[in-house]
Amino acid sequence: MKQPYLLASLLLVSTAAPAQQSITTLPSPVVADPRVAALRDDALANDHYAWDIVEGLTTEVGQRLAATDAEARARDWAVHRLTAMGFANVHVEPFTMPVWTRGPEGAEIVAPFPQKLAVAALGYSGSTGPQGITGQIVYFPSVDALRAAPDSAVRGKIVFIDHNMMPAQDGSGYGQFGAPRRQGPTIASLKGAIGIVIRSIGTDHHRNPHTGVQYFTDGAAPIPAGALSIPDAEQLVRILKRGQPVTMHLTLVSEKHDGGQSGNVIAEVPGRDPKAPILLVGGHLDSWDLGTGAIDDGTGIAITTAAAKHIMDAGRPLRTIRIVWFGAEEPGGLGGKAYAAVHGKDPHAIAGESDFGADRVWRFSSQLMKSDPSAYAQLAASLAPLGITKNDKGEADGTDVEPTIALGAPWASLNQDGTRYFDWHHTPDDTLDKIDPVQLRQNVAAWTAMLAVLSGGIESGAKQPKRR
Ligand SMILES: [Zn+2]
């Protein structure tokens, strides 16, 4: 039976409090729409779309460094997969950008205790050339300590910045402790350092360096900039504590050139009302080059795409759902900026992305709390059975959607548990085996519930054939 419905008109929101409650203190009860709950529970029990996407992408493409041939192969893969899944308007929106690629690299203590250390260049690091550089290590416990140091303490030396990042469910250490990576190389260069190594921005104890982007700003000349694995950084600290001058030989070969091409891959579930503001969801297709980009961010595109597919399988939403697999997030959110430049003024009902691994969603927040409290209440009720709490003080996040949000799109954030995320982030260990399929399905269920609540209603008569 073809029976269109609008969720908003059918919300089971009671405006009258039951008689036995204290009328002044208890809020009106909100119960999740049963059709939303059914879609959510089906995704939680049965989703395979997300696993199929991330397994396929990481196996058949592997690492997808921005603006390289690998990222181009990933776009081809994406167009093929999204088309095969039955999405509409599948296309690539290209943009150009500088390409940075990694060459041979290594770090070695020359004196006083000769030994090799595990190192990886940071994005847009200067190159040492194949012969490498040799210099004395100068230690700083934080990026601010480097900033406060006189130039004379740094000039001609290799800077080493330490820190003490700890795991946290909300990943909050990344902001503060990421500063040595983001700002350290520029400050070191401006003070005359010949190179810099940092303790990897991570929370593991494996000999895997964590790469990540940094930019030389304020006229700083590019110098070689690398991250030591955390055990190697701790080893270097112990060596320095012996009190003798420490000399390092550092080889970080890389290449950078202009005119590389990246692009955003876009697909849609067309809504019944083409004029209704759209639901924008996605993640980023590019990855760093050390692992296969499974949790950063193969799962993000897989989760959001699977959720959109569950809505499409159920029928036609009122609103168009637009899925974007953003290009070149890792070098600085270039895909998100390119999207906003073309589509930022399109009417968006919501913008949200998944880019924090594959562990379960534990909390959500949204601007809808203020702009559409009844939708926000429905979201809360629909997500609560998944163990997801609402965070009334939350903020927008997501590098890819931030430029669109800055132009006025309302935001929604489904926060994943980040306790394990920085053990693997930007390392060779970002691989498929780190994904827990049960938690992955919980993510898909959460995004499916959100899309269903905000869809404007799904016309169930317009079912489309299930396609993988
Ligand atoms: Zn990411």
Boltz pocket constraint, residues with backbone or C-beta under 6 A from the ligand:
constraints:
  - pocket:
      binder: B
      contacts: [[A, 284], [A, 295], [A, 296], [A, 297], [A, 329], [A, 355], [A, 356]]
      max_distance: 6.0
